[in-house]
Amino acid sequence: MSVSSQSNTVSPSVSADGLPVDDSWRKNLGRSKISLASPRLESWWSGLLPENCPGYEQGKLHSLIIPNLETCSRREVLDYFDNTWTINELLFSSLIGEESFYRPPYHNLRHPLVFYYVHPAVLYVNKLRLAGLLNAPVNAYFESLFEIGVDEMSWDDMSKNTIEWPSVDDCRAYRGQVYALIRAIIENHDGLSDGHAAVDQKHPLWALFMGFEHERIHIETSSVLMRELPVHLLKTPEQWPDMAPSVDVGGKEGDRQVPAFPPEAGLDYPENQFVDVAACTVNLGKPLNWPTFGWDNEYGERSTVVGAFSAARFLVSNGEYWQFVNDKGYADADNWTALGWRWRSFRNVQWPTFWHYCGQAGSQQYRLRTCFENVPMPWSWPVVVNYHEAQAYCRWRSKKDGINLHLVTEAEHQAMRIAGAFDGADLNNLVAPRPFNINLRYGSESPVDANSELFPDLFGNVWQWCEDFFNPLAGFEVHKLYDDFSTPCFDGEHQMIVGGSFISSGDEATAWARFHFRPHFFQHAGIRLVSRG
């Protein structure tokens, strides 16, 4: 879609399942003067332009790796901040017109994207004030309105988005004010002088690095919300990393016009296989003196004996998952947990959310919705589903194959790292020598067999849903600057995800990351199967 001027086109307000939604959000339209066309004018950027930003190479902006807090120079910290800030603004430059900022997601369970455009800047201010690095609000109203996000309690917990939000112009101006303040702290704080002491959890500058990593989390979660918007409201930014190369049609490289249908194992997607993993003892927990920022749930320790098991070499691909869809797996209640079946029935789901049905009725042909566009179905890419769908697939495969299959656990994922020779401190900074699709190497998922590791995609590509509920490690302590980051989610209602995705960066791209979501929530997350004898 070519967009040369700002569009205020208003789409019918009907959810993906055909239910009417509250139109009160439309009162926010018509107030913004800044151009929301693509590509953005210079007036859009409150920090550096992408082409002037660290991480910009050959026309594309990629993520820098997380800084070492013992050795980082002032320049390195400033570069990491600019990279974080500009990647986020580049992501939001995909939104075309005001509607894309104010329209709630189809499920109506989260705030509209205008909230997530401002929220990371607000957290910087609020945490820097707690740490004593700022002594006054920037905008007290903004720092209240945009402070707290939504952790919806259930898939049918329909909170109505009736707020009158500030204009995009005012939001952009606020981000500009915050950018200048943060830059001044980095350029002048003695804690970043040559030969500085390590920035640890007690250091005031810990709040600064907390802001960086919080914004990077929201780069990922915002990208999922964009993936859920109507496609005409977005355009891929010119400087966004390219989608991964793929083989879509009968093994023919580069033809992305008419993907093969039905997909054929071994041709359109790889035949999966199970690899034995020996029994071992795994140790979880990030050392307190590890020289990178970490969230509170990463610290502590746990030693677990993991019995021998077999794990699927590849993540479940779209092609593999199509067999479940084709077998009417969504229509058979026996494949689903009771809660999963309630969710499926409520949403009337018949295939993955990011698959878009195309072709004549009954043809069962699909395109894939990426963050910004619909593309011919890449059958070799990992399927993106929620936890309920992942569990249903496990049950169906177990019956089909006659073996007891499960989702991976956090400890088993750690055992797979040991088997794949990825256990240890070298995993702190996942960089180019390891062929993982992480840190925005690409702007999309990639084929599940894109590299020759024993277990491809242990890190990156898509997160892997775990059987574990989100849980604290022994010795867990709440950090005083963010006392409700983890503890509200130790509730038996949040499933762990491990490994990161293509858009995970910073702390999320390290071996220490521990994250979670409610089972009905969509992230760039998929399935790794295991069999336990």
Secondary structure, DSSP 8 states (H G I E B T S, - for coil): ----S--------B-TTS-B---GGGGGTT---S---SS--GGG-SS--GGGSTTEETTEE-------TTT--HHHHHHHHHHHHHHHHHHHTTB-TTHHHHS--TT--S--HHHHHHHHHHHHHHHHHHTTS--S-S-HHHHHHTS-----SSTT-----------HHHHHHHHHHHHHHHHHHHHH-GGGSTT-----TTSTTHHHHHHHHHHHHHHHHHHHHHHTS-GGGB---TTS------EEETTEET--SS--SS--BTTTB----EEEE--EEEEE-B-TT-SS---GGGBSBEEEEE--EEEESS--BHHHHHHHHHTTGGG-GGGS-HHHHHHHHHHT--S-TTEEEESSTT--EEEEE-SS-EEE--TTSB----HHHHHHHHHHHHHHHTS-EEE--HHHHHHHHHHTT--SGGGSS--TTS--S-TTSSSS---TTSS-SSSTTSSSSSEEEEEEE----BT----TT-TTSSGGG-SSS-EEEES--TT--GGGGSTT--EEE-TT---SEE--EEE--
